[in-house]
Amino acid sequence: MMEAVAEVEAGGSHIALLHRISGIVSSDLDIELMLQELISLTVQVTACDACLVYLVDQSNGEIVLRGSQLPHASEIGRIRMKMGEGITGWVAQHKSVVALGSKAAADSRFKAFQTLPEDTFEAFLSVPLVAGGDLIGIINVHHKESHGHTPDEVALLTFVGEQMGGILAKSKLAEQSQTAVKRMEALAAVAQTISEESYLDRILQAISEMVAETFDSPVCSIMLVDEERRELVVSAARCSSPDYLQKLPLRIEDSLIGRVVREARPLMVVNVAAEKQFRYPELARKTGLKSLLSVPLFAKEKVIGTINIYTSRERAFTDEEVGFVKVVASQAATAIENSRLLSETLEMKRTLETRKLVERAKGILQQRQNLTEEDAYLRLRNESRRIRRPMRDLAEAIILADDVNRRTEPTAEV
């Protein structure tokens, strides 16, 4: 590959570029490594002092810094621009090249970032990454001193942009496909957990952990509505910070997640620390919580809780991601309702059994002590209160004692 680059430097040969690019295509590099290859190739083709690569975030249409020749660990993924914003945004919007040989910062379209020293350089060349007519990203080339961009240089970088745009597009599609498979596996795992587990707390805990893994979320919680207190209470959580759990429960009426219950629809927040209704901005800063997706859990068109996903970086959630969480929320709500129905069924069964035992105990008292039905019931109730034991326990004791007496009493024949 290095020999091919040397050919590019010597003769500007498109054939050498194709050799280099074909080597990248045949590799199994992920997007991050592919971007570094793109930057390396661009630097050697243009002999620039700095190179930045931005990719389009399809979820919100923003342009995000994803790669750099100079170290920018804290800026990668954080610096964002809208279409048309700055020269980079202009290039993205128009899919056209911009070449400024000197005083680039003086251009009316220029937008400077204080954390990017490249923005103080003299010369600036910006080329779109395009695949099949669709914008994938932008390559920005910077020279510290004035630099006249020759037609050959612009043509070479445009050629690189076209070829690498197609490769990155395929890589992103493969990444999206892997993400879709991961979500489907998570849904299958959730369904299997619901079918196999009988304890609600285990089911909800498993769901929160699976969703957290799917979104690489530091905090994922499932909160249920306490109707009496009008609060949201954590029922399960996968949490990297114990401080998060110590701050709960949340009031429904005036909390950020409470809005999901009040409005009965999903809530997406890019930066929770900037939201007035978010009760714990210090906690968000301390634990690195940035964006939030909260989706309601419905049971018979009533919100019974929420599933909440926090991310460690600012991001917008796609329609596909929201749809995925809605499906998970539906499964969680079904598990909760099934558990409640089972609990109500068992309670009704227990109530019926208690009623039968009390009726039988009343009959024994009526027969043994010559009481009316009402007096027998009052005696059971009063004795239950006196010894502070449930009427069921007392009725069982009376029945047991009667059975013992019947076995030990002489029969009429004897």
ABEGO torsion letter per residue (X at the ends): XAAAAAAAAAAGBAAAAAAAAAAAAABABBAAAAAAAAAAAAAAAAGBABBBBBBBBAAAGBBBBABBABBBAAABGABBBBBGBEAAAAAAAAGBBBBBABGAAABAABBBBAABAAAABABBBBBBBBBGGBBABBBBBBBABBBBBBAAAAAAAAAAAAAAAAAAAAAAAAAAAAAAAAAAAAAAAAAAAAAABABAAAAAAAAAAAAAAAAGBABBBBBBBBAAAGBBBBABBBBABAAAAAAOBBBAAABAAAAAAAAGBBBBBABAAABAABABAAAAAAAGBBBBBBBBBBBGGBBAEBBBBBBABBBBBBAAAAAAAAAAAAAAAAAAAAAAAAAAAAAAAAAAAAAAAAAAAAAAAAAAAGBBAAAAAAAAAAAAAAAGBBAAAAAAAAAAAAAAAAAABBBAAX
